[in-house]
């Protein structure tokens, strides 16, 4: 891995070094996080890459080969996969979802009932369209929100178990028996929408979802360390993963050496199932920043990326106006939503440096990335602790990175 001199790309090296100091003193030394890895790039060159803490409790070193469960950072990849099919004329943003997934043809909106089917429902005011899946206005939800009878039904059906018994077809069939929380397009709610989008990609392409991702995205981009199941010969590189428990602090969630991600998986979750590395995800970010191409490989067109990174919320609203979600991988103030990415539409409400038009997302294990086309800048941050809302580390990283620009 080549690291360019920061000063050659408009950075103050001493100020960039503050990132490592903050991560060490505030998170590693305190035991809040077991490890951190951060990559900052500008103009296609990596200008800062640092790893701190061990990869595993057995003392395995954390280096550039380390693998991380990226959870919802899978979502932008799935969204790009859909747009590849759109560019081939096989599907459109306004295509009703039930045209590809007929299971959704008669799905209604929740009116009353308990936490399991049958429910009382009413017809939707308009059909769910592909754009609703991409921008999370579908009326679907997540069971972990613990907010409604609909999400209770998701939990009862164990719909979000990455290592459960559903394949994509079974997941869609079970999900379509549960009503929507609202009519598509009426609100924004963080949800399994991108998992449904993965099923759309599988049916439209005629390929297994993982095979399509590998053929259309991972292989052309050289993302050889990104997969749903970690190969046996790479399992020694998978980091330990933790969760925060009130009163106990950081506790083990999934040991790298014995990980569930090392076993074959039935549910190919386009919303959260992938494992990747910082260097692999950097290549994905760089492809986006380059307008859809990297090292001579065209994934999508420049105009497609421009469309994806506009705010697609109705009325150009932000998430404070549209969101019904109790949790998101985005700050809500000043944030719009595009086709697979949160989009920064107004800096002032969020109170963090950045650029209008910057787009980003993160994962439940506190991983994160952002892409700033104005400053030609990107960041990938890796660690393994859920929930991602436990610490304000993403805001802190952005503040330090932008403060280092000269």
N, C-alpha and C positions, 0 to 999 in steps of 0.2 A: 504494500500500500504506500503510495506516494502522498506526502503531505506538503503542500505549497507554503511558502512564506506568507503569513497573514498580511504583512505590509504591502505585498505585491497585489493584493486583492482588496485594498481599502479597509483593512482592519488594524487596530492597535493590538499588538501581540500581548502586551502586559494586561490590557483590559480583558482580552479573551481568557487569559489565565485565571481571572477571577471566578470563572465558571467552575474550575476544578477546586478552587479553595472553598467556594460555597458548598459544593456537593460533598466534599470531604468533611468539613467542619459541621455542617448542619444536618447531613443525612447519614454519612458513613460512620463517622466517629460516634455519633449518638445512637447508632443501631437502628435508626428509623428505616433505612434501606440496607440491604445486604450488599448491593453493588449498583454501580451506574456506568453507563457508557454513552457518550455524547459525540456526535459528528456534526460539524458545521462546514458548509461548502458555499463557495461563491464563484460565479463564472465557470462552473463545471469542475472546479478544483477543491479538494478537501483542504481546508485551512486549519482545522482543529479536530483532533480525535483523541479522546482520553477515556481510559477505563480505570475504575477504582473498585476495590473490594474483590473477594473471590467469586468465582462462578458458582461454586457449590460449597456446602459445609464441609466436604471432605478436603477442601483446600485447593481444588482445581483452579488454575489461573483463569482470569477473565481477559480474553484477548480478542482480536478482530474476527476470530473464527467462531465466537460464542453465538449460540442460537437462543432465541427468545420467543415466547408465545406472544404474538402481536395482537391477538383478540380483534377488536374492531378496526384496527389498521388494515384488516382484511377488506373492509368495506370499499375503500377507494379502488382496490384492485378488481373487485367484482364489478364495480361500476364501469371501469375501463373495459372489462370483458364484454359487458352489454353494449357499450358504444362501438366496439369492433363489429358486432353483428348489425348494429344500426347502420354503420357505414357500408355494409354489404347489402343493404336494402332488405334485410330479412325481418326487421321489426322497426317500429317507430316509437317516439316518445308518447304519442297520443294513442297508441294501440291499447285497447282494453286488455287488462291482464287475463281475463277469462278467455280471450281468443287463443292464448297459448296454454293457459292453465284452466281448463274448463271446470275444474273443481270449484272455482270462485264465482261461477256464473250466477248463483242464487244467494250469495252471501248477503246478509242484512246487517243493520245497525242495531246494537243492543238497546232494548227498552227496559226490560225487567227480567228478574230471574236470579237464581243462586249462582254458585261458582262452578257449575257444571251444566252441560247441555241436558234437556232443551232449554233455550232461552225464548223470551218474547222479543221479537225483532220487528223492525220496519224496513221498507226498501231504502236503498241508498238514493240520494238525490242525483247522483251521477255515478257511472261505473268507475271502479278503480283503474287507473291508467298506469303505464310503465313509468311515467314521470313521477307519479305518486310514490312508487317504490324507491326511486332514486333520491327523492327529496324528503322522504319520511312524512308524507301527507296521506298515507294510504288508509288510515284508520286502524291499522294493526298496532300492537303494543309489545311490551316485554313483561314477562311474568315477575321479574324481580322488582317491579315498581310498587307492588303491594298497594294498589290504589283503587282498583275496581273489581267487579265480579268477572270481567273479561280476563284480566291478568291472572286472577285466581284459577280460571279454567286452563290457562296456559300452564300454570304450575301443576295442576292436577294431572294434566296430560303429559307432563315432563317433556314439553315441546322443545325446550332450549338446552337439552342435555347433549353437549358436543360428543359425548362418548356413549350415547344411548343406542336404542335399537332401531330408530328411524333411519331410512335412507331419504333422499330428497323427495321422492314421490310419496312416501308414507307421511313425511312431514307436511307436505302440501295438503294431502287428503285429510289429515287430522286437524290442521289449522283451519281449513275451510268450513269445518263444522261449528266453529266458534264465531260469533258475530263480531263485527267491527265496533270500535269504541265511538267512532263518529263517521260521518259520510266523507268519502275521499275528497281531499282538497279543502276541507273546512278548517283544519288545524294541523299542527306539527306535533308528532309524538315519536320519540326515539323507540325503535321497534325492530322486529324481525323482518322488516321490509327487504333488507339486502339478502337475507337467507332465501326469501321468495325469489328475488332477482337471480340468485344463483340457479334456482330451479328453472327459471325462464331461459337462462343461458344454456343449460343442459338440454332442454327440449328444443329450442330453436336451432342450436348447433348440431344436434344429433350425436353429441359426444358426451361422455362422462364429464362432469364439471371440472374435476381435477385435471383430466387429460386436456381439456380445452385451455385451462389456465397455463398449463405447462407448454403447450404447443404455440399458443397465440401471444403469450406474454413472457413467461419465465425463460424459456429457451432462447428466444431472440434477444432478450436483455441480459443474458448471462446470469440470471438469478438462480444459481444452482443450489442455493441453500434455503430455498423457500418451498414449503410443502405442507400438506395436512398431517402426514405421518412422518416422523423423523426416521430416516433409514438407520438400520442397526449399526452401520459403520460410522455414523455421525452422532449417535446418541450420547457419546462421551462429551460432546460439545454443548449439550442442552443444559441451560442453567437451572438451578433450583428456583422454585416459585413460592411466594408467600401470600398470606392474607393478614389483614389487620383485624384483631379481635379486641373490642373494648375491654379494658381491665387486664388484658394479657399482652397487648402489643403485637409484634410481628411473630406469626406462627407459620409453620410449614404448611403449604397447600399441595404441592406436587414436587416430589424429588426428581431431579433430572435423570438420575440413573435408573429410576423405576417408573418413569413418567407414563401417564396415560397417552401422551402424544407420541410415544414410541410404539404403540400398538395400532394395528389397522383400524381405520375408522369408517363407519357406515355413513354417518351424517357429515357430508361435505359442506360445512357451514361457510357460506359466502359472507356472512355477517361477522364471523369471529373465529374461524377455525385454524388459521395459518400460523406456522412457525417460520421465522425468518431471522436474518442477521442485519446489523446496522449497515453493513456494506451493500447487501442486496437491496435493502429498502432505499438506500441512497441512490442506487441505479434507477429504481422506479421513480423517485422524486426528480432525478435529473432528466429522465425521459419526459416527464410532465413539464418541467421548466424549459426544456428545449422545444416545446410545442409538439410533443408526440413522437420524438425520434431520439435514438441514442446509438452511437457507433455505427451509423449507416442502416440501422434497423428502424423502420417506420411502424409504430404500433397503432396510432390513430393520427388524424390530421390536426394541424394547428388550429383550424377553425372549430373542430370538435372540442379540443381542450378549452378554447375560449368560451364556447357555449356551456361547458360543464362548470366553469368557474364563475359564471354569473350568478347573481341571487335569483333563484326561481320561486321564492315564496310569493304567494299572491299579493298584489298591491305593493311589491317591493318592501314588504314588512320585515321586521327582524324577529328573532325567536322570543323576545319578551312579549311580543304581540300575538304570536302564533302558537307558542309551545304549551302543551298540556303535560309535558313530561316532568317527572320528579327528578330525573337524572339525565345527563347528556355528557358527551365528551367535548362539549363546546361551552365557552362562556356565552351567556345569552344576550347580554347588552351589546348592541351594535353589530350583532352577528346575523347574517343571512344564511341561506343554505342553497347550495348548487346541486349538481347531479353527482352526488357521492362525497362531497366535501362541504364543511362549513366554510363560509366566505366572510371575510372582514369587510363590512360595508361602511363602518363609521368608527373611527379610533376613539373618539372622546368618551362614549359611554363605557367602553371596556377598560379604560384607564391603564392600558399597557402599550408600549411602543410597538410600531409595526407599520404596515402600509395598507391602504385601501386596495382591495383586490387580492390580498394574501389569502391563501386557502390552506386548510389543515384538518387534522383529526387525530384521535388517540385511541388507546385501548384500555380495557378494564384493569390490566396489570400495570398501569401507569406509563406505558410506552406512549410516544407522541412524535409527530412530525409537523413541520409547516413548510410551505413553499411561498416565497415572496417574488413574484415576477417583476416587481418594480425595482427591487434591489438585486435581482438575480441571485437570490440567497435561499438556502434550504438548511433544515436541521432535522436530524433523527436522534431521538433520545430513547434509550433502552434501560429498563430495570424490570423487576418482577414483583410487584406488590399490588394487591387489590384491597379496597376499591381505589380507583384512580383519583377520586375526590379527596383522599385522605390528607394530602399535602399540596400546597400551592406551587409545586415545583415547576410546572409548565410556565406559569406567569413569571417566575423568577428567572428561568432560563431565557425567555424572550427578552426580558429587561436587560440582562447582562449581554446578550448577543448584540442587540441593537445599540447598546451603549458603547460597544467596541468599534462600531463603524466610524471611519474618519471622513 
